[in-house]
Amino acid sequence: MNFLLIHGSWHGAWCWYKVAPRLRTEGHRVIVPDLPGRGRAQRPRQLITLNTMAAHLVPLLPEGEQTTIVVHSRYGILASRLAELAPERIARTIYLASFMLPEGARAADYFRADKGSHLRPHISIGKLGMWDDLAPEIYHEGLYHDCSTDDVALGHSLLCREPLRPALARLALTEARYGSVPRAYIRLTEDRAVTPALQDRCLSETPVERVEELMASHSAYFSQPDALVKTILRLGGS
């Protein structure tokens, strides 16, 4: 099975460092890219749009094959856009505590409405540079409260500013294309960043084939990699 792992806000490909090798050990092909604006994909953040990100990822979906996408947090919007652009290349999208939004919605609006999120008071926005940033003092409580001290330290060393334009984009989705790709969702019941209330709102507005739960923080790929991989494989049909 082919997997494409898409990281969330402020992170990079590095956050899947426990999940990717576990999937590979099971015999699967795993692609773990940095989204534009971080890691090896550096470019000015003010130039990065949702379509820029999608254009960066479509070539990573092999033609003539199908890939299962696993997407975390904000970039559910990107996975949904990929399903609209290349539905024939995608076997299934698995949203991990992710912004699975309907046609015409914006991630920024859903984030503002998530009143219980611990992150909301700790985000700064650079209007000129078109970025948003998360204050380090909230990393542990908001993202990593059940993670090891080593993983928290990793986050402190690597989290970066996030391009803002994708969160302001209105999703352009059609039932004929995006709607043809099967969807599954993994709820993280202890999530303080994308709260269970917001996850449930997403599930109430967009139907999925299956829902599973992990009792984990927003960063289950750090705190519960074995359970997460088993859940991914179960939802992926492996």
Steps between C-alpha positions, in 0.01 A plus 500: 500500500616855427473761775542877484535656848414870518608696806305779668566864585847614613639148460683319221567151371702437817187458714430161334838358600343225712208420270674480162751225593227295666294510180807411293573206729154370411603506133337824389641778284494827697552853369555769765545846347567838651228741392623817326645753740695267727772237506637425155207681337591855601343795318356838605192432714300790354507324160368167625133424436288188536542443125878540536498223758276278287722548195797394715328174602311381191822374333563285809184301428612233248299487178332168437505417872301598807636654817346523846542850643536549876466866592534679832338814637460811281604331179190293471417784264798406284411129491146593396638722223719213379193277487334759277802528270602134470226271633608212277837488678361488855370183663380667818558806718547445873453823694686500834336757730487700183312783330267297279295791371214535250497687170552874540630482858820662633728345762547838669128528574482155654807564713354826634179318588687233700462683832649220706830485313796577724686644202273792412639760746858412408505558125654809343444609140739682270277678251785631286678166476170304496593254772368379834712381789441307822661620823747245648347524847192310378681221313491250787151571632337555162672249272705249699357456849528118494828487306854427618737777601715410198209549260404828665861613459488397134193717450669795670795473265309453174157667511488798265273772364212384283391650164169675566339506155389132496290548816321795335415313179146382438496133407390424146365144507254301290308187583600343167872519577575567868184315596608187315799440730419293812562677831575381854568697817709443813373696801754593764300520820759691705582755230544855632587655164224375270246422769267201494218754457653624174575147387135412561387807308705382203346155526149644518552705182687248284410129495773236531508123463655429839604678818748372758629657821828522684531632853786730410608860468522689172837332438405132507779432250740570791310366801331192349673406174425128525129551563485766231663279237267211584203734463628639170548151360158390618333801337711462191381145451836334559 
